[in-house]
Amino acid sequence: MSQVFSEETHRNLLARIPHCTGREVSDWLRTVDEGPALCFEEKVSWLRHEHNLAYGHAKAIIHEYDLRRAARKLM
């Protein structure tokens, strides 16, 4: 079962990603965009296994990716 993070936790995780991974969130979002077309949890697993990310960081990246993609569709 997937954990549900609060908005505050999501923002805190995103803020820590550059420090913990050495890459900016925008770089990770580009990686996801160029990666395989998978469902949410499969993308999280892909990031974890292909890029050695912690579960929380991978989930925050995919959640942010989906939020930004949805925002683009609304415009």
Rosetta blueprint (number, residue, H / E / L):
1 M L
2 S L
3 Q L
4 V L
5 F L
6 S L
7 E H
8 E H
9 T H
10 H H
11 R H
12 N H
13 L H
14 L H
15 A H
16 R H
17 I H
18 P H
19 H H
20 C H
21 T H
22 G L
23 R L
24 E L
25 V H
26 S H
27 D H
28 W H
29 L H
30 R H
31 T H
32 V H
33 D H
34 E H
35 G L
36 P L
37 A L
38 L L
39 C L
40 F H
41 E H
42 E H
43 K H
44 V H
45 S H
46 W H
47 L H
48 R H
49 H H
50 E H
51 H H
52 N L
53 L L
54 A L
55 Y H
56 G H
57 H H
58 A H
59 K H
60 A H
61 I H
62 I H
63 H H
64 E H
65 Y H
66 D H
67 L H
68 R H
69 R H
70 A H
71 A H
72 R H
73 K H
74 L H
75 M L
